[in-house]
Amino acid sequence: MSDEFTFFYWPGILGRGEFVRLVLEGAGVQYRDIGREEGMAAVVEGAGIGGTRTANAPFAPPYLRHGDTVVFQTANICAYLGLRLDLAPETEKDRHFALGVALTVEDFVREIHDTHHPIAVSKYYEDQKPEAMLRAEDFRSNRMPTFLQYFETLIETNPSQSEWLVGEELTYCDLSLFQVVEGLRYAFPNALLGLVGDIERTTELVERVRNHERIAAYLESDRRLPFNQDGIFRHYPELDI
Ligand SMILES: N[C@@H](CCC(=O)N[C@@H](CS)C(=O)NCC(=O)O)C(=O)O
């Protein structure tokens, strides 16, 4: 059985795969990135997507193979890796709390995605633009501040006063918050600017992650793709008035 981490995600976008990639990169571990190495067909094939699903098939990318273990759902993968790569909290209580936080980040990611695809994933943005305008307006005024304020409060009230989200050290949750804030900077720069005064701790946390030795090296590398208009975080100026 191989202990190598084999990671599967669509090539060409950051998407949900980036939350997993940041944990692998933050830990400085070797991993295979099948989508980038072999292309989209290998990701489809690995999951049995569109064909007959095999036993223990993931529903959708991202997913991870580690020996004969298959792990899917972004937050679940991050928690699995965090535990093995020293990027999870120490205590069981904090580990469960951390998974709750990571799942909340994924809820946020879903709502960010739904601003440009509020009606159907299978339809173009241009075919659901009026609904997207309405959805984005509510997202900017209500949902985005609500989620961001929640993460800010977690940092502020962390009993260990570590200035991280959970526990005393950097965890996979902090890496996920970094990615979501970077995504919002790309997709909703105006809306985010309006909130910066309320999320000072989050902004500082994001900068600490950016300056983490391995993350900084990764961000400089050609493994880190730029955000683009095919991923979850898309910049449509009309949605960010
Ligand atoms: N909740 C899942 C969502 C997975 C998901 O929606 N993956 C996208 C790519 S980011 C996909 O390819 N979905 C295909 C589908 O939903 O059929 C997770 O966090 O991993």
The ligand as an ORCA input file, in Angstrom:
! r2SCAN-3c Opt
* xyz 0 1
  N     -19.569     19.888     -1.149
  C     -18.635     19.373     -2.104
  C     -18.921     20.018     -3.436
  C     -18.164     19.352     -4.562
  C     -18.396     20.077     -5.856
  O     -19.416     20.747     -6.059
  N     -17.400     19.934     -6.749
  C     -17.474     20.602     -8.031
  C     -16.154     21.201     -8.418
  S     -15.698     22.486     -7.294
  C     -17.886     19.597     -9.081
  O     -17.101     19.214     -9.932
  N     -19.144     19.197     -9.019
  C     -19.711     18.263     -9.934
  C     -21.142     17.974     -9.564
  O     -21.625     18.559     -8.567
  O     -21.768     17.188    -10.260
  C     -17.204     19.649     -1.633
  O     -17.004     20.571     -0.838
  O     -16.267     18.936     -2.031
*
